[in-house]
Amino acid sequence: MMTTRRTLIASLGAMLALPTLAAKPQGPAMEVWKDPNCGCCKDWVKHLEQAGFAVRVYDTGNEARRAALGVPPALGSCHTGVVAGYAIEGHVPAKDIQRLLREKPRALGLSVPGMPIGSPGMDGAIYQGRKDPFDVLLVAANGSSTVFQSYR
């Protein structure tokens, strides 16, 4: 009986000494609509996941979703996301989305119109390190926009 009690106490002590194993916390949940064959969209999603976003992808195209969110066609790109009620259009860097979520401006969301080379997802080896300048735009509910972040 004494040996069993000592073994039990030793086992409990060992268990208490182990670090607590917790599930990896999931970052902000984001939904992304894209073309199923678009490689740059897949690379942008990987960029978001590496930054901690929990991304759910819909391979159904993005034009209908962009329109439903009210993002003007002139600010469009090849994929559209939604995070915390904000529209995210195009190759927006994860750090700018994180800033948007911290600052919580009254806005429709962020956009990187077109597909600028050097932006996340458009920065693969095929581009040989080329980085074109681009702006991340803060899009207002009325469709107007201002520069949120510039990359030069």
DSSP file (Angstrom, degrees, kcal/mol; ACC not computed):
  #  RESIDUE AA STRUCTURE BP1 BP2  ACC     N-H-->O    O-->H-N    N-H-->O    O-->H-N    TCO  KAPPA ALPHA  PHI   PSI    X-CA   Y-CA   Z-CA
    1    1 A M     >        0   0    0      0, 0.0     4,-2.2     0, 0.0     5,-0.2   0.000 360.0 360.0 360.0 -42.6    0.0    0.0    0.0
    2    2 A M  H  >  +     0   0    0      1,-0.2     4,-2.4     2,-0.2     5,-0.2   0.883 360.0  50.5 -63.6 -39.0    2.8    2.4    0.9
    3    3 A T  H  > S+     0   0    0      2,-0.2     4,-2.5     1,-0.2    -1,-0.2   0.899 109.9  50.1 -65.6 -41.2    4.6    1.7   -2.4
    4    4 A T  H  > S+     0   0    0      2,-0.2     4,-2.3     1,-0.2    -2,-0.2   0.903 111.3  48.7 -64.1 -41.2    1.4    2.4   -4.4
    5    5 A R  H  X S+     0   0    0     -4,-2.2     4,-2.5     2,-0.2    -2,-0.2   0.919 112.2  48.2 -65.8 -43.6    0.8    5.7   -2.5
    6    6 A R  H  X S+     0   0    0     -4,-2.4     4,-2.6     2,-0.2    -2,-0.2   0.902 112.1  50.0 -62.7 -40.9    4.4    6.8   -3.1
    7    7 A T  H  X S+     0   0    0     -4,-2.5     4,-2.4     2,-0.2    -2,-0.2   0.908 111.1  48.9 -64.0 -42.3    4.1    5.9   -6.8
    8    8 A L  H  X S+     0   0    0     -4,-2.3     4,-2.4     2,-0.2    -2,-0.2   0.922 112.8  46.9 -63.0 -45.5    0.9    7.8   -7.1
    9    9 A I  H  X S+     0   0    0     -4,-2.5     4,-2.3     1,-0.2    -2,-0.2   0.907 113.3  49.1 -64.4 -42.1    2.4   10.9   -5.4
   10   10 A A  H  X S+     0   0    0     -4,-2.6     4,-2.2     2,-0.2    -1,-0.2   0.898 111.4  49.7 -64.4 -40.3    5.5   10.7   -7.6
   11   11 A S  H  X S+     0   0    0     -4,-2.4     4,-2.2     2,-0.2    -2,-0.2   0.912 111.1  48.5 -65.2 -43.0    3.3   10.4  -10.7
   12   12 A L  H  X S+     0   0    0     -4,-2.4     4,-2.2     1,-0.2    -2,-0.2   0.907 111.1  51.0 -63.5 -41.5    1.2   13.4   -9.7
   13   13 A G  H  X S+     0   0    0     -4,-2.3     4,-1.4     1,-0.2    -2,-0.2   0.901 110.1  49.3 -62.4 -41.4    4.3   15.4   -9.0
   14   14 A A  H  X S+     0   0    0     -4,-2.2     4,-0.8     1,-0.2    -1,-0.2   0.891 110.4  50.9 -65.0 -39.9    5.8   14.5  -12.4
   15   15 A M  H >< S+     0   0    0     -4,-2.2     3,-0.6     1,-0.2    -2,-0.2   0.888 108.9  51.0 -65.9 -38.5    2.5   15.5  -14.2
   16   16 A L  H 3< S+     0   0    0     -4,-2.2    -1,-0.2     1,-0.2    -2,-0.2   0.796 105.9  56.5 -68.9 -27.6    2.5   18.9  -12.4
   17   17 A A  H 3< S+     0   0    0     -4,-1.4    -1,-0.2    -5,-0.2    -2,-0.2   0.683  87.7  95.8 -77.8 -18.3    6.0   19.5  -13.5
   18   18 A L  S << S-     0   0    0     -4,-0.8     2,-0.1    -3,-0.6     3,-0.1  -0.451  86.3-106.4 -72.0 144.0    5.2   19.1  -17.2
   19   19 A P        -     0   0    0      0, 0.0     2,-0.3     0, 0.0    -1,-0.1  -0.402  41.0-100.9 -66.2 148.6    4.4   22.2  -19.2
   20   20 A T        -     0   0    0     -4,-0.1     2,-0.8    -2,-0.1    -4,-0.0  -0.552  30.5-141.5 -71.9 129.3    0.8   22.7  -20.0
   21   21 A L        +     0   0    0     -2,-0.3     2,-0.3    -3,-0.1    -1,-0.1  -0.840  27.2 178.8 -94.8 112.1    0.0   21.7  -23.6
   22   22 A A        -     0   0    0     -2,-0.8     2,-0.1     1,-0.0    -2,-0.0  -0.836  34.5-100.2-113.1 151.9   -2.5   24.1  -25.0
   23   23 A A        -     0   0    0     -2,-0.3     3,-0.0     1,-0.1    -1,-0.0  -0.412  48.9 -97.2 -65.2 143.2   -4.0   24.2  -28.4
   24   24 A K        -     0   0    0      1,-0.1    -1,-0.1    -2,-0.1     2,-0.1  -0.455  45.4-114.9 -62.0 125.2   -2.4   26.7  -30.7
   25   25 A P        -     0   0    0      0, 0.0     2,-0.4     0, 0.0    -1,-0.1  -0.393  26.8-128.4 -65.9 138.9   -4.6   29.8  -30.6
   26   26 A Q        -     0   0    0      1,-0.1     3,-0.1    -2,-0.1    27,-0.1  -0.693  19.6-136.8 -87.8 139.0   -6.2   30.6  -33.9
   27   27 A G        -     0   0    0     25,-1.2    26,-0.2    -2,-0.4    -1,-0.1   0.049  53.5 -38.2 -77.1-166.5   -5.9   34.0  -35.2
   28   28 A P        -     0   0    0      0, 0.0    26,-2.3     0, 0.0     2,-0.4  -0.270  65.8-117.9 -58.3 139.4   -8.6   36.1  -36.8
   29   29 A A  E     -a   54   0A   0     24,-0.2    55,-0.6    -3,-0.1     2,-0.4  -0.655  36.5-177.5 -81.1 132.1  -11.0   34.1  -39.0
   30   30 A M  E     -aB  55  83A   0     24,-2.8    26,-2.8    -2,-0.4     2,-0.4  -0.989  17.5-152.2-132.6 141.0  -11.0   35.1  -42.7
   31   31 A E  E     -aB  56  82A   0     51,-2.2    51,-2.3    -2,-0.4     2,-0.4  -0.919  15.5-166.2-109.0 139.9  -13.0   34.0  -45.6
   32   32 A V  E     -aB  57  81A   0     24,-2.6    26,-3.2    -2,-0.4     2,-0.5  -0.992  10.0-159.5-132.0 131.9  -11.5   34.3  -49.1
   33   33 A W  E     +aB  58  80A   0     47,-3.3    47,-2.2    -2,-0.4     2,-0.3  -0.940  31.6 145.4-108.8 129.4  -13.2   33.9  -52.5
   34   34 A K  E     - B   0  79A   0     24,-2.4    27,-2.8    -2,-0.5    45,-0.1  -0.948  53.8 -81.5-153.6 169.1  -10.9   33.2  -55.4
   35   35 A D    >   -     0   0    0     43,-0.6     3,-1.4    -2,-0.3    25,-0.1  -0.611  39.6-129.9 -73.6 137.5  -10.6   31.4  -58.7
   36   36 A P  T 3  S+     0   0    0      0, 0.0    -1,-0.1     0, 0.0    23,-0.1   0.718 105.2  47.5 -64.9 -19.4   -9.7   27.7  -58.2
   37   37 A N  T 3  S+     0   0    0     22,-0.0     2,-0.7     4,-0.0    22,-0.0   0.347  80.7 115.5-102.8   5.7   -6.8   27.8  -60.6
   38   38 A C    <>  -     0   0    0     -3,-1.4     4,-1.4     1,-0.2     0, 0.0  -0.673  41.0-173.0 -86.2 113.3   -5.2   31.0  -59.4
   39   39 A G  H  > S+     0   0    0     -2,-0.7     4,-2.1     2,-0.2    -1,-0.2   0.858  83.9  55.4 -71.6 -37.1   -1.7   30.4  -58.0
   40   40 A C  H  > S+     0   0    0      1,-0.2     4,-2.1     2,-0.2    -1,-0.2   0.858 105.8  53.2 -67.8 -32.2   -1.1   33.9  -56.7
   41   41 A C  H  > S+     0   0    0      2,-0.2     4,-2.4     1,-0.2    -1,-0.2   0.920 108.1  50.2 -64.8 -43.2   -4.3   33.7  -54.7
   42   42 A K  H  X S+     0   0    0     -4,-1.4     4,-2.1     1,-0.2    -2,-0.2   0.902 110.5  50.0 -60.4 -40.9   -3.1   30.4  -53.1
   43   43 A D  H  X S+     0   0    0     -4,-2.1     4,-2.0    78,-0.2    78,-0.2   0.871 109.1  51.4 -66.7 -36.6    0.2   32.1  -52.3
   44   44 A W  H  X S+     0   0    0     -4,-2.1     4,-2.1     2,-0.2    -2,-0.2   0.903 108.4  51.6 -66.0 -40.7   -1.6   35.0  -50.7
   45   45 A V  H  X S+     0   0    0     -4,-2.4     4,-2.6     2,-0.2    -2,-0.2   0.913 108.5  51.3 -61.4 -42.8   -3.6   32.6  -48.5
   46   46 A K  H  X S+     0   0    0     -4,-2.1     4,-2.6     1,-0.2    -1,-0.2   0.913 107.3  54.0 -59.2 -42.6   -0.4   31.0  -47.4
   47   47 A H  H  X S+     0   0    0     -4,-2.0     4,-1.0     1,-0.2    -1,-0.2   0.908 110.2  46.8 -56.8 -44.5    1.0   34.4  -46.5
   48   48 A L  H  <>S+     0   0    0     -4,-2.1     5,-2.3     2,-0.2     3,-0.4   0.920 111.5  50.0 -65.3 -44.4   -2.1   35.0  -44.3
   49   49 A E  H ><5S+     0   0    0     -4,-2.6     3,-1.6     1,-0.3    -2,-0.2   0.886 107.5  53.9 -63.7 -38.5   -1.9   31.6  -42.6
   50   50 A Q  H 3<5S+     0   0    0     -4,-2.6    -1,-0.3     1,-0.3    -2,-0.2   0.782 106.0  54.5 -65.5 -25.1    1.8   32.2  -41.8
   51   51 A A  T 3<5S-     0   0    0     -4,-1.0    -1,-0.3    -3,-0.4    -2,-0.2   0.407 129.4 -97.1 -88.1   1.5    0.7   35.4  -40.2
   52   52 A G  T < 5S+     0   0    0     -3,-1.6   -25,-1.2     1,-0.3    -3,-0.2   0.443  75.1 141.8 102.3  -0.1   -1.7   33.6  -38.0
   53   53 A F      < -     0   0    0     -5,-2.3     2,-0.8   -26,-0.2    -1,-0.3  -0.511  49.2-135.6 -75.4 143.9   -5.0   34.0  -39.8
   54   54 A A  E     -a   29   0A   0    -26,-2.3   -24,-2.8    -2,-0.2     2,-0.4  -0.884  33.2-164.3 -97.4 104.9   -7.5   31.1  -39.9
   55   55 A V  E     -a   30   0A   0     -2,-0.8     2,-0.5   -26,-0.2   -24,-0.2  -0.786  19.9-167.8-106.3 131.5   -8.5   31.2  -43.6
   56   56 A R  E     -a   31   0A   0    -26,-2.8   -24,-2.6    -2,-0.4     2,-0.4  -0.975  19.5-152.6-112.2 126.1  -11.5   29.4  -45.2
   57   57 A V  E     -a   32   0A   0     -2,-0.5     2,-0.5   -26,-0.2   -24,-0.2  -0.823  13.0-163.8-108.5 136.9  -11.3   29.5  -49.0
   58   58 A Y  E     -a   33   0A   0    -26,-3.2   -24,-2.4    -2,-0.4     2,-1.4  -0.972   8.0-158.2-115.7 113.9  -14.1   29.4  -51.5
   59   59 A D        +     0   0    0     -2,-0.5   -24,-0.1     1,-0.2   -26,-0.1  -0.362  64.4 103.7 -87.5  55.8  -12.9   28.4  -55.0
   60   60 A T  S    S-     0   0    0     -2,-1.4   -25,-0.2     1,-0.4    -1,-0.2   0.236  89.7 -97.3-120.0  10.5  -15.9   30.0  -56.7
   61   61 A G        -     0   0    0    -27,-2.8    -1,-0.4    -3,-0.4   -27,-0.2  -0.130  26.6-118.6  85.2 167.6  -14.5   33.2  -58.1
   62   62 A N  S  > S+     0   0    0    -29,-0.1     4,-3.0    16,-0.1     5,-0.2   0.503  82.2  93.3-125.2  -6.2  -14.8   36.6  -56.4
   63   63 A E  H  > S+     0   0    0      1,-0.2     4,-2.3     2,-0.2     5,-0.2   0.910  91.3  45.9 -62.1 -43.1  -16.6   39.0  -58.6
   64   64 A A  H  > S+     0   0    0      2,-0.2     4,-2.4     1,-0.2    -1,-0.2   0.906 115.3  47.4 -65.8 -40.4  -20.1   38.3  -57.1
   65   65 A R  H  > S+     0   0    0      2,-0.2     4,-1.9     1,-0.2    -2,-0.2   0.923 110.5  51.8 -67.2 -43.5  -18.7   38.6  -53.5
   66   66 A R  H  X>S+     0   0    0     -4,-3.0     5,-2.0     1,-0.2     4,-0.8   0.931 112.5  46.4 -57.4 -46.2  -16.8   41.8  -54.3
   67   67 A A  H ><5S+     0   0    0     -4,-2.3     3,-0.9    -5,-0.2    -1,-0.2   0.910 109.9  53.1 -63.6 -43.3  -20.0   43.3  -55.7
   68   68 A A  H 3<5S+     0   0    0     -4,-2.4    -1,-0.2     1,-0.3    -2,-0.2   0.830 109.0  50.3 -62.5 -31.6  -22.1   42.2  -52.7
   69   69 A L  H 3<5S-     0   0    0     -4,-1.9    -1,-0.3    -5,-0.1    -2,-0.2   0.650 115.1-117.2 -80.7 -15.1  -19.6   43.8  -50.3
   70   70 A G  T <<5 +     0   0    0     -3,-0.9    -3,-0.2    -4,-0.8    -2,-0.1   0.650  58.1 154.2  88.4  16.4  -19.7   47.1  -52.3
   71   71 A V      < -     0   0    0     -5,-2.0    -1,-0.3    37,-0.1    -2,-0.1  -0.684  48.8-117.2 -78.0 123.7  -16.1   47.2  -53.4
   72   72 A P    >   -     0   0    0      0, 0.0     3,-2.0     0, 0.0     4,-0.1  -0.306  16.3-122.4 -61.1 142.2  -15.9   49.3  -56.5
   73   73 A P  G >  S+     0   0    0      0, 0.0     3,-1.9     0, 0.0    -2,-0.0   0.828 110.9  64.1 -53.9 -33.9  -14.7   47.4  -59.6
   74   74 A A  G 3  S+     0   0    0      1,-0.3    -3,-0.0    39,-0.1    40,-0.0   0.721 103.5  47.9 -64.5 -19.9  -11.9   49.9  -60.1
   75   75 A L  G <  S+     0   0    0     -3,-2.0    -1,-0.3    38,-0.1    37,-0.2   0.251  93.8 122.9-100.6  11.2  -10.5   48.7  -56.7
   76   76 A G    <   +     0   0    0     -3,-1.9    38,-2.4    37,-0.1     2,-0.2  -0.184  31.5 168.7 -77.0 164.3  -10.8   45.0  -57.7
   77   77 A S        -     0   0    0     36,-0.2    38,-0.1     2,-0.1   -15,-0.1  -0.723  52.6 -72.1-150.5-160.2   -8.3   42.2  -57.9
   78   78 A C  S    S+     0   0    0     36,-0.4   -43,-0.6    -2,-0.2     2,-0.3   0.533 108.6  29.8 -90.0  -6.9   -8.2   38.5  -58.2
   79   79 A H  E     -B   34   0A   0    -45,-0.1    11,-2.3   -17,-0.1     2,-0.4  -0.994  61.5-153.6-150.3 155.9   -9.5   37.5  -54.8
   80   80 A T  E     -BC  33  89A   0    -47,-2.2   -47,-3.3    -2,-0.3     2,-0.3  -0.994  13.8-172.9-132.8 133.1  -11.8   39.0  -52.1
   81   81 A G  E     -BC  32  88A   0      7,-3.5     7,-2.8    -2,-0.4     2,-0.4  -0.821  12.7-152.9-122.1 163.9  -11.7   38.3  -48.4
   82   82 A V  E     +BC  31  87A   0    -51,-2.3   -51,-2.2    -2,-0.3     2,-0.4  -0.990  18.3 168.0-135.7 128.4  -13.8   39.2  -45.4
   83   83 A V  E >  S-BC  30  86A   0      3,-2.2     3,-2.6    -2,-0.4   -53,-0.1  -0.980  72.3 -16.2-141.2 127.4  -12.4   39.5  -41.8
   84   84 A A  T 3  S-     0   0    0    -55,-0.6     3,-0.1    -2,-0.4   -54,-0.1   0.816 128.7 -52.1  50.1  36.4  -14.2   40.9  -38.8
   85   85 A G  T 3  S+     0   0    0      1,-0.3     2,-0.3    24,-0.0    -1,-0.3   0.395 113.2 119.4  84.8  -3.7  -16.7   42.6  -41.2
   86   86 A Y  E <   -C   83   0A   0     -3,-2.6    -3,-2.2    23,-0.0     2,-0.3  -0.757  61.8-128.9 -96.3 141.5  -14.1   44.3  -43.3
   87   87 A A  E     -Cd  82 109A   0     21,-2.9    23,-2.2    -2,-0.3     2,-0.5  -0.706  18.8-164.1 -82.9 138.1  -13.7   43.6  -47.1
   88   88 A I  E     -Cd  81 110A   0     -7,-2.8    -7,-3.5    -2,-0.3     2,-0.6  -0.963   8.3-170.0-125.7 111.9  -10.1   42.7  -48.1
   89   89 A E  E     -Cd  80 111A   0     21,-2.8    23,-2.5    -2,-0.5    -9,-0.2  -0.903  45.1 -25.2-112.3 119.5   -9.5   43.0  -51.8
   90   90 A G  E    S- d   0 112A   0    -11,-2.3     2,-2.1    -2,-0.6    25,-0.1  -0.356 110.5 -13.7  85.8-161.2   -6.4   41.8  -53.5
   91   91 A H  S    S+     0   0    0     21,-0.6    -1,-0.1    23,-0.4    31,-0.1  -0.342  72.5 165.1 -83.5  57.8   -2.9   41.3  -52.4
   92   92 A V        -     0   0    0     -2,-2.1    -2,-0.1    27,-0.1    20,-0.1  -0.608  41.1-114.6 -76.0 127.0   -3.1   43.2  -49.1
   93   93 A P    >>  -     0   0    0      0, 0.0     4,-1.5     0, 0.0     3,-1.0  -0.346  19.2-123.8 -61.8 143.0   -0.1   42.4  -46.7
   94   94 A A  H 3> S+     0   0    0      1,-0.3     4,-2.7     2,-0.2     5,-0.2   0.854 109.5  60.4 -56.2 -38.3   -1.1   40.6  -43.5
   95   95 A K  H 3> S+     0   0    0      1,-0.2     4,-1.8     2,-0.2    -1,-0.3   0.819 103.8  50.5 -65.3 -27.9    0.5   43.3  -41.4
   96   96 A D  H <> S+     0   0    0     -3,-1.0     4,-2.3     2,-0.2    -1,-0.2   0.854 109.7  49.8 -75.8 -34.3   -1.9   45.9  -42.9
   97   97 A I  H  X S+     0   0    0     -4,-1.5     4,-2.3     2,-0.2    -2,-0.2   0.909 110.6  50.8 -66.4 -41.3   -4.9   43.7  -42.1
   98   98 A Q  H  X S+     0   0    0     -4,-2.7     4,-1.7     2,-0.2    -2,-0.2   0.903 110.3  49.3 -62.2 -41.0   -3.6   43.3  -38.6
   99   99 A R  H  X S+     0   0    0     -4,-1.8     4,-3.0     2,-0.2     5,-0.3   0.917 108.8  53.1 -63.0 -43.2   -3.3   47.1  -38.3
  100  100 A L  H  X S+     0   0    0     -4,-2.3     4,-2.5     1,-0.2    -2,-0.2   0.918 109.8  48.4 -56.0 -44.9   -6.9   47.5  -39.6
  101  101 A L  H  < S+     0   0    0     -4,-2.3    -1,-0.2     1,-0.2    -2,-0.2   0.815 114.1  46.4 -69.3 -30.2   -8.2   45.1  -37.0
  102  102 A R  H  < S+     0   0    0     -4,-1.7    -2,-0.2    -5,-0.2    -1,-0.2   0.926 119.8  37.3 -73.4 -46.6   -6.3   46.9  -34.2
  103  103 A E  H  < S-     0   0    0     -4,-3.0    -2,-0.2    -5,-0.1    -3,-0.2   0.768  86.8-158.5 -81.2 -26.8   -7.3   50.5  -35.3
  104  104 A K     <  -     0   0    0     -4,-2.5    -3,-0.1    -5,-0.3    -4,-0.1   0.904  15.9-170.3  49.2  55.2  -10.9   49.6  -36.3
  105  105 A P        -     0   0    0      0, 0.0     2,-1.1     0, 0.0    -1,-0.1  -0.340  34.9-101.5 -70.1 157.2  -11.5   52.5  -38.6
  106  106 A R  S    S+     0   0    0     -2,-0.0     2,-0.3     2,-0.0    35,-0.2  -0.704  79.0 118.1 -77.3 103.3  -15.0   53.2  -40.0
  107  107 A A  S    S-     0   0    0     -2,-1.1    33,-0.3    33,-0.1     3,-0.1  -0.980  75.3-117.0-160.9 163.6  -14.4   51.8  -43.4
  108  108 A L  S    S-     0   0    0     31,-2.7   -21,-2.9    -2,-0.3     2,-0.3   0.861  75.5 -95.7 -73.7 -39.0  -15.5   49.1  -45.9
  109  109 A G  E     -dE  87 139A   0     30,-1.5    30,-3.1   -23,-0.3     2,-0.3  -0.995  46.9 -48.8 158.7-153.0  -12.1   47.6  -45.8
  110  110 A L  E     -dE  88 138A   0    -23,-2.2   -21,-2.8    -2,-0.3     2,-0.3  -0.873  40.0-171.5-121.3 151.2   -8.7   47.5  -47.6
  111  111 A S  E     -dE  89 137A   0     26,-2.0    26,-3.3    -2,-0.3   -21,-0.2  -0.999  22.1-170.0-144.0 141.0   -7.8   47.1  -51.3
  112  112 A V  E     -d   90   0A   0    -23,-2.5   -21,-0.6    -2,-0.3    24,-0.1  -0.887  35.7-144.1-119.5  95.2   -4.6   46.6  -53.4
  113  113 A P        -     0   0    0      0, 0.0   -36,-0.2     0, 0.0   -37,-0.1  -0.210  59.9  -1.7 -61.7 149.7   -6.1   47.1  -56.9
  114  114 A G  S    S-     0   0    0    -38,-2.4   -23,-0.4     1,-0.2   -36,-0.4  -0.337 102.2 -68.7  71.1-151.8   -4.7   44.9  -59.7
  115  115 A M        -     0   0    0    -38,-0.1    -1,-0.2   -25,-0.1     2,-0.1  -0.553  51.8-163.5-140.6  69.8   -1.9   42.5  -59.0
  116  116 A P    >   -     0   0    0      0, 0.0     3,-1.8     0, 0.0     2,-0.2  -0.349  24.9-116.7 -65.9 131.5    1.3   44.5  -58.2
  117  117 A I  T 3  S+     0   0    0      1,-0.2    15,-2.9    -2,-0.1     6,-0.2  -0.458 100.5  32.1 -67.3 133.2    4.5   42.4  -58.5
  118  118 A G  T 3  S+     0   0    0      4,-2.7    -1,-0.2     1,-0.5     5,-0.2   0.172  89.9 117.0 102.0 -15.2    6.2   42.1  -55.1
  119  119 A S  S X  S-     0   0    0     -3,-1.8     3,-2.6     3,-0.3    -1,-0.5  -0.444  86.7 -70.3 -77.0 160.3    3.0   42.2  -53.1
  120  120 A P  T 3  S+     0   0    0      0, 0.0   -76,-0.2     0, 0.0    -1,-0.2  -0.287 127.6  18.0 -55.5 127.8    2.2   39.1  -51.0
  121  121 A G  T 3  S+     0   0    0    -78,-0.2     3,-0.2    -3,-0.1   -78,-0.2   0.056 119.0  68.4  95.4 -23.5    1.3   36.3  -53.4
  122  122 A M  S <  S+     0   0    0     -3,-2.6    -4,-2.7    -6,-0.2    -3,-0.3  -0.114  79.8  83.1-112.0  32.1    2.9   38.1  -56.3
  123  123 A D        +     0   0    0     -5,-0.2    -1,-0.1    -6,-0.2     6,-0.1   0.060  58.6 135.1-125.6  23.7    6.4   37.7  -54.9
  124  124 A G  S >  S-     0   0    0     -3,-0.2     3,-1.9     1,-0.1     5,-0.5  -0.091  73.4 -92.8 -71.1 173.0    7.3   34.2  -56.1
  125  125 A A  G >  S+     0   0    0      1,-0.3     3,-1.9     2,-0.2    -1,-0.1   0.770 118.8  72.6 -57.8 -29.2   10.6   33.1  -57.6
  126  126 A I  G 3  S+     0   0    0      1,-0.3    -1,-0.3     2,-0.1    -2,-0.0   0.777  93.7  55.3 -58.6 -26.0    9.2   33.7  -61.1
  127  127 A Y  G X  S-     0   0    0     -3,-1.9     3,-2.2     3,-0.1    -1,-0.3   0.456 101.0-137.4 -89.7  -1.6    9.4   37.5  -60.4
  128  128 A Q  T <   -     0   0    0     -3,-1.9    -3,-0.1     1,-0.3    -2,-0.1   0.822  67.1 -53.0  51.2  40.8   13.2   37.3  -59.6
  129  129 A G  T 3  S+     0   0    0     -5,-0.5    -1,-0.3     1,-0.2     2,-0.1   0.499  92.1 155.7  78.9   3.1   12.9   39.6  -56.6
  130  130 A R    <   -     0   0    0     -3,-2.2     2,-0.4     1,-0.0    -1,-0.2  -0.390  20.9-171.3 -64.4 138.2   11.2   42.4  -58.5
  131  131 A K        -     0   0    0    -13,-0.1   -13,-0.3    -2,-0.1    -8,-0.1  -0.900   4.1-163.8-136.5 105.5    9.1   44.7  -56.3
  132  132 A D        -     0   0    0    -15,-2.9     2,-0.1    -2,-0.4    19,-0.0  -0.609  32.8-102.0 -82.9 148.1    6.9   47.3  -58.0
  133  133 A P        +     0   0    0      0, 0.0     2,-0.3     0, 0.0    19,-0.2  -0.408  50.1 167.6 -67.3 146.1    5.6   50.1  -55.8
  134  134 A F  E     - F   0 151A   0     17,-2.1    17,-2.8    -2,-0.1     2,-0.4  -0.988  26.7-133.6-154.6 160.9    2.0   49.8  -54.6
  135  135 A D  E     - F   0 150A   0     -2,-0.3     2,-0.6    15,-0.2    15,-0.2  -0.921  10.7-140.2-116.5 142.7   -0.5   51.4  -52.2
  136  136 A V  E     - F   0 149A   0     13,-3.4    12,-3.1    -2,-0.4    13,-1.6  -0.915  30.3-149.1 -94.5 124.2   -2.9   49.7  -49.8
  137  137 A L  E     -EF 111 147A   0    -26,-3.3   -26,-2.0    -2,-0.6     2,-0.7  -0.790  11.2-139.4-102.4 137.7   -6.1   51.7  -49.9
  138  138 A L  E     -EF 110 146A   0      8,-3.2     8,-1.8    -2,-0.4     2,-0.5  -0.864  26.8-148.7 -89.9 118.9   -8.6   52.2  -47.1
  139  139 A V  E     -EF 109 145A   0    -30,-3.1   -31,-2.7    -2,-0.7   -30,-1.5  -0.801   4.9-146.6 -99.2 124.4  -12.0   52.0  -48.8
  140  140 A A    >   -     0   0    0      4,-3.0     3,-2.1    -2,-0.5   -33,-0.1  -0.396  30.6-104.2 -82.2 163.8  -14.8   54.1  -47.4
  141  141 A A  T 3  S+     0   0    0      1,-0.3    -1,-0.1   -35,-0.2   -34,-0.1   0.784 122.0  56.8 -59.2 -28.7  -18.4   52.9  -47.4
  142  142 A N  T 3  S-     0   0    0      2,-0.1    -1,-0.3     1,-0.0     3,-0.1   0.436 121.9-105.8 -84.8   2.1  -19.2   55.3  -50.3
  143  143 A G  S <  S+     0   0    0     -3,-2.1    -2,-0.1     1,-0.3     2,-0.0   0.306  80.1 127.0  93.5  -8.8  -16.4   53.7  -52.4
  144  144 A S        -     0   0    0     -5,-0.1    -4,-3.0     1,-0.0    -1,-0.3  -0.337  42.7-155.8 -74.2 165.4  -13.9   56.5  -52.1
  145  145 A S  E     -F  139   0A   0     -6,-0.2     2,-0.3    -3,-0.1    -6,-0.2  -0.986  17.3-166.9-146.0 155.1  -10.4   55.6  -50.9
  146  146 A T  E     -F  138   0A   0     -8,-1.8    -8,-3.2    -2,-0.3     2,-0.4  -0.927  43.2 -88.3-133.0 159.4   -7.3   57.0  -49.2
  147  147 A V  E     +F  137   0A   0     -2,-0.3   -10,-0.2   -10,-0.2     3,-0.1  -0.562  39.4 175.2 -73.0 124.4   -3.8   55.6  -48.9
  148  148 A F  E    S-     0   0A   0    -12,-3.1     2,-0.3    -2,-0.4   -11,-0.2   0.789  72.2  -3.6 -93.6 -40.2   -3.6   53.4  -45.8
  149  149 A Q  E     -F  136   0A   0    -13,-1.6   -13,-3.4     2,-0.0    -1,-0.4  -0.960  64.5-149.0-156.4 137.1    0.0   52.2  -46.4
  150  150 A S  E     -F  135   0A   0     -2,-0.3     2,-0.5   -15,-0.2   -15,-0.2  -0.875   2.9-160.3-109.5 143.8    2.5   52.8  -49.2
  151  151 A Y  E      F  134   0A   0    -17,-2.8   -17,-2.1    -2,-0.4    -2,-0.0  -0.975 360.0 360.0-122.6 115.7    5.2   50.3  -50.4
  152  152 A R              0   0    0     -2,-0.5    -1,-0.1   -19,-0.2   -21,-0.1   0.336 360.0 360.0-124.7 360.0    8.0   51.9  -52.4
